[in-house]
Amino acid sequence: MEMQGSRVIAADQAVVWAALLDPEVLKACVPGCTELAGSPATGFEATVIQKVGPVKATFKGAVTLSDMDAPNSLKIEGEGKGGPAGFAKGGAKVRLAPHVNGTEITYDVEAKIGGKLAQLGSRIIDSFAKKMADQFFQSFQEVVEGQMGEPNSAPDGVAASDGEADEPVKKTSWFKRLTGGGPSASE
C-alpha cells in the first residue's frame, strides 16, 4: 500500500522539524500509542493498540529515522509485531518546505502487513492506513500550532487576536523544553 499527502502547518520550518523529532509530540500524535521512548539518534521503541476491522492488537516495534537533512527532510522506517494478529512494517519520506502560511509538510508512505491483518483485504487495510495517516498529521498540526487543549491560541510569538507579538503566547510543553523554558521574566 502506498499513499501520499501534504499539509500546511502555521509554524516556522525549524519548529515543525523539532516537533517531528520529539518523542512527546510523536506519542501524542500517533493514534493508539501508549508508550514511546528513545531518541532520533538511537531510534524509538513504541507500543500501539489498534483495531483494524474485527482484529484488535497491541503492536510493539521499533522506529528509526534516517537520511536526515535538517530541517528539510527525513525518512522514517518502522516495524511492529502484533502477535497472532500479524505484523506491520513500512516507511515514510517526509519533506518540509517554507510556505507563505508557515511550513508545508509532504509525505510518501509505503506499508506492508502480514498475518491475520493481511486476510482482511486491501480495501479495509488501505482505508485504515489512510485514516491513521490523516489522524496523525491532523494531531501533529494541532500540537505544533499550539491548539491542542488551547483552542484560541496561535503559533508561538503571534498574538491570537490581531497578529501582533506584544503579548506572550502560552507555549506547549515540548516547545518550552526545546527552548529552555517559557517567556522570560522581562517580558
C-alpha positions as CSV (number, residue, x, y, z in Angstrom):
1,M,0.0,0.0,0.0
2,E,1.3,3.4,-0.9
3,M,-0.1,6.9,-0.3
4,Q,0.9,10.5,-0.5
5,G,-0.3,13.6,1.2
6,S,0.6,17.1,2.3
7,R,-0.5,19.7,4.8
8,V,0.4,23.3,5.6
9,I,1.3,24.0,9.3
10,A,1.2,27.5,10.6
11,A,4.7,27.4,12.2
12,D,8.3,28.0,11.2
13,Q,10.1,25.1,9.5
14,A,12.6,24.8,12.4
15,V,9.7,24.4,14.8
16,V,8.0,21.7,12.7
17,W,11.3,19.9,12.3
18,A,11.9,19.9,16.1
19,A,8.4,18.5,16.7
20,L,9.0,15.7,14.2
21,L,11.9,14.6,16.4
22,D,10.3,15.0,19.8
23,P,9.1,11.7,21.4
24,E,6.4,13.5,23.5
25,V,4.9,15.1,20.4
26,L,5.1,11.8,18.4
27,K,3.4,9.9,21.3
28,A,0.6,12.5,21.4
29,C,0.1,12.3,17.7
30,V,0.3,8.5,16.9
31,P,-3.3,7.1,17.2
32,G,-3.4,4.4,19.9
33,C,0.2,5.0,21.1
34,T,0.5,4.0,24.8
35,E,4.3,4.1,25.0
36,L,7.1,5.8,23.1
37,A,10.7,6.0,24.2
38,G,14.0,6.7,22.6
39,S,15.7,9.4,20.6
40,P,16.1,10.4,17.0
41,A,19.8,9.2,17.1
42,T,19.1,5.7,18.5
43,G,15.6,5.2,17.3
44,F,12.3,4.8,19.2
45,E,10.5,1.9,20.8
46,A,6.8,2.1,20.7
47,T,3.6,0.3,21.8
48,V,0.4,1.0,19.8
49,I,-3.0,-0.5,20.4
50,Q,-5.2,-0.5,17.3
51,K,-8.4,-2.2,16.0
52,V,-8.4,-2.9,12.3
53,G,-11.8,-4.2,11.2
54,P,-12.5,-7.1,13.6
55,V,-8.9,-7.5,14.7
56,K,-7.6,-5.7,17.7
57,A,-3.9,-6.0,18.5
58,T,-1.1,-4.5,20.6
59,F,1.8,-3.8,18.4
60,K,5.3,-3.4,19.8
61,G,8.0,-2.2,17.5
62,A,10.9,0.0,16.6
63,V,11.1,3.2,14.6
64,T,14.3,4.6,13.1
65,L,15.0,7.9,11.4
66,S,17.5,8.2,8.6
67,D,18.5,10.4,5.7
68,M,18.0,13.4,7.9
69,D,18.6,16.7,6.2
70,A,17.7,19.2,8.9
71,P,15.3,21.0,8.6
72,N,14.2,19.8,5.2
73,S,13.6,16.0,5.1
74,L,13.9,12.7,6.7
75,K,13.0,9.1,6.3
76,I,11.0,7.2,8.9
77,E,11.1,3.4,9.0
78,G,9.2,1.1,11.4
79,E,8.2,-2.4,12.1
80,G,5.7,-3.6,14.6
81,K,4.6,-7.1,15.7
82,G,1.1,-7.7,17.0
83,G,1.4,-11.4,18.0
84,P,-1.2,-13.6,16.3
85,A,-2.8,-10.5,14.5
86,G,0.3,-10.2,12.4
87,F,2.8,-7.5,11.7
88,A,3.0,-4.1,10.0
89,K,6.1,-2.5,8.6
90,G,6.7,0.5,6.4
91,G,8.3,3.8,5.9
92,A,7.7,7.4,5.0
93,K,9.7,10.0,3.3
94,V,8.8,13.4,4.9
95,R,9.7,16.7,3.4
96,L,9.4,20.2,4.8
97,A,9.4,23.4,2.7
98,P,8.7,27.0,3.5
99,H,5.1,28.1,2.7
100,V,3.5,31.6,2.7
101,N,1.4,30.3,5.7
102,G,4.1,28.5,7.6
103,T,5.6,25.2,6.5
104,E,4.3,22.6,4.0
105,I,4.9,19.0,5.1
106,T,4.6,16.4,2.4
107,Y,4.9,12.6,2.8
108,D,5.1,9.5,0.8
109,V,4.1,6.4,2.8
110,E,4.6,2.7,2.0
111,A,3.3,0.0,4.3
112,K,3.2,-3.8,4.3
113,I,1.2,-6.1,6.6
114,G,1.1,-9.8,7.3
115,G,-0.8,-12.4,9.4
116,K,-4.5,-12.1,10.2
117,L,-4.4,-8.5,9.2
118,A,-3.5,-9.4,5.6
119,Q,-6.6,-11.5,5.4
120,L,-8.9,-8.5,5.9
121,G,-8.5,-7.4,2.4
122,S,-6.7,-4.4,0.7
123,R,-9.8,-2.1,0.8
124,I,-10.1,-2.3,4.6
125,I,-6.3,-2.0,5.1
126,D,-5.9,0.9,2.7
127,S,-8.8,2.7,4.3
128,F,-7.4,2.1,7.8
129,A,-3.9,3.3,6.8
130,K,-5.2,6.5,5.2
131,K,-7.3,7.2,8.3
132,M,-4.2,6.6,10.6
133,A,-2.1,9.0,8.5
134,D,-4.8,11.6,8.4
135,Q,-5.3,11.4,12.2
136,F,-1.5,11.6,12.8
137,F,-1.0,14.7,10.7
138,Q,-4.1,16.4,12.0
139,S,-3.0,15.8,15.6
140,F,0.6,16.8,14.7
141,Q,-0.7,20.1,13.1
142,E,-2.8,20.8,16.2
143,V,0.1,20.2,18.6
144,V,2.6,22.2,16.6
145,E,0.2,25.1,16.1
146,G,-0.5,25.1,19.9
147,Q,-4.2,24.4,19.5
148,M,-4.4,21.0,21.3
149,G,-6.1,21.9,24.5
150,E,-5.8,25.6,23.8
151,P,-8.5,26.4,21.2
152,N,-7.8,30.1,20.9
153,S,-4.0,30.1,20.8
154,A,-1.8,30.9,17.8
155,P,1.7,29.8,16.8
156,D,4.4,30.9,19.3
157,G,5.2,34.6,19.2
158,V,2.0,35.6,17.4
159,A,-0.9,37.1,19.4
160,A,-4.1,35.2,18.7
161,S,-6.2,38.4,18.2
162,D,-4.5,40.5,15.6
163,G,-1.1,39.0,14.8
164,E,0.9,41.5,16.9
165,A,3.5,39.9,19.2
166,D,3.1,42.4,22.1
167,E,1.6,39.7,24.4
168,P,3.4,36.5,25.2
169,V,1.5,33.4,24.0
170,K,1.5,30.2,26.1
171,K,3.9,27.7,24.6
172,T,3.3,23.9,24.5
173,S,5.5,21.9,26.9
174,W,7.6,20.3,24.2
175,F,8.4,23.8,22.9
176,K,9.3,25.1,26.4
177,R,11.7,22.2,26.8
178,L,13.2,22.8,23.3
179,T,13.9,26.4,24.0
180,G,14.8,26.1,27.7
181,G,11.6,27.5,29.3
182,G,8.8,29.8,28.8
183,P,8.7,33.5,28.3
184,S,11.5,35.3,30.2
185,A,10.7,37.4,33.3
186,S,11.5,40.6,31.4
187,E,8.5,40.1,29.1
